């Protein structure tokens, strides 16, 4: 696809007639699709979808009121951001007006929709959300965090009780008929707190699970494929002879989450997605370093959702304690948490689309 040709086509249409959606990575489609399809249920609304990833499934999505364009990264994308003249742009990428993702010189209403249940003030940059006009919030924690984050700013974003659309795209549970040999999904996050920071321990954990005749699925974070390619190649080669080992690559179709009897992770938000969808056994491995990317985190005196809720939905175990990890997988039941903190679990897509429709209509007459 020719990026310049796509840019010319985008700027040949009346942009104000369309809602624009930007996707930075192919993995964001599972978060955006429910909202997109619900917006398109309104016949008066149409969408222009922009992606920076050629493998984005959104580029293959078909609908009479939906057009998609690939712009990649670099100068063309930056020029697009600065000059776009639509009423509304929706994205799941933080850091608007930071780095390459610049605000338009025109009057655009920017909506941020969540791709993680983690707290707004913990895993993101301090100013990651200050430039948005509306933030779709998944839990009451996001509301409370947002109110504190934006105290210092004159213009405060609207904190809208939306929900978490990812729960709607996760497939139904696939039951394991062999209860003795469990399906273990290992899903590390990315960064200094990741399971990947101690590759020997991760390799040892996989070896121990395979030795106990469990089926192991390793599902690395998509950033791992960019930055740890040699490790991925080596671990795939090391376990290639094991029929009960598989490595999940590329566009994750989520079947591994549906198959898993147990999810093993670190500080990733995927543990919460898995639990609130399937109520399965979750093990959070304590790697010794919290996933905090905001240098001002402690100033807020607010605990992070993903830290205080780990022990409520799963078991927190030290990385060194391999025997406890194995024992928990075999002998411990899933935690039972009666309440679900996520807004609108059954219809977040419809709630979000209704907000977009009303905002679009309001901006059309203003």
Beta strands, then each sheet from edge to edge (+ up, - down):
strand 1: 19-23
strand 2: 47-51
strand 3: 66-70
strand 4: 88-91
strand 5: 109-112
strand 6: 134-137
strand 7: 158-161
strand 8: 183-186
strand 9: 215-218
strand 10: 245-247
strand 11: 262-265
strand 12: 281-286
strand 13: 315-318
sheet 1: 3+ 2+ 1+ 4+ 5+ 6+ 7+
sheet 2: 10+ 9+ 8+ 11+ 12+ 13+
end
